[in-house]
Amino acid sequence: MRQREYCGALQNERAVVQLGLKKKEPNLAKKKKVVRRAWTKDDLRLLKSMAKDKKGVTKIAKALKRTTRAVENKGYKLGVSLDTRG
């Protein structure tokens, strides 16, 4: 019985290929499209001033509406210390 089911599945597969039909893809969660924003002069000014005032990376990221990782990377590239210790 299983062999018949397997043969039937193969025939269906061939029919799909021959007729050019598309298989239904599983309904998976869709990835978010990554939107990258350029750093403006105002963003950089705010980043530097908040870093100088020893604000945390999380607070800076929320103020800039960016991820903490983006703020850390930009601070590193600019040579700005994001250390909150005195």
N, C-alpha and C positions, 0 to 999 in steps of 0.2 A: 504494500500500500504506500509506503513512504517513497518508493522509487517512482511511483506514478505521480505523486505530488511534486517530487523533484523535477520530473520530466515536464510536467505542466508548467512549473515555474520557469524552466528553461525556455519553453515555447513562448511563454508570455514575454520573457526578456527579449527573445529574438523578434517578436512582433513589434515590440516597442522600438527596437533599433531599426527595423526595416521600414516602419511607418514614420519614423522620425518624431515619435511622440516623446514628450519630456516626462521624466519620472517626477513624482511629487517629492519635494524635499521635506525633511522633517521640520517642524515648526520650532526652530531654535531661537533663543534670545538674540536680538540684534545688537551689534556693537554700536556704541556711541561714536559718532564721527568726531575726530579730534579737531578742535578749532584752535588754531594758534594765533595769538595776538602779539603784535609787535610791542616792544617796550617804548613808551613815550617818554619825553623829557620829564613830564610831571610824575610819571611812575618812578623814574629813577631818582628824582628829587625827593619824593616821599619815602622811598626805600632808604636812601642815605640818611635822611633826617630822623626817621624812626630807629634806624640802626644806631645812630649817634646817641639817641635818647635811651638806648639799651632796651628797646621793646623786644619781645620775643618774636621768633620767626612766624609763629602761628598768628599772632596779632597783625603782623605786617602783611602776611598772606591774605588775611581776611579783609584788610583795608584796601589791598590792591585787587581783590577778587581773583587771586591766582593760587596755585597750589604751593604748599610749603617747599616742595622740591624745586619748583621754578624759582622761588625767592632765594633759596640756598644757592642754587647754581648761578644766578645772576650776581648775587653778593660775592661769590667766589671769583667770578670773572672780573668784577669791578675792583676786587681787592678790599671790599668792605667787610669789616668784622661784624658778625652777627651774634657775637658772644654776649650773653646777658649778665655776666658776672661783672662786678665793679672793677 
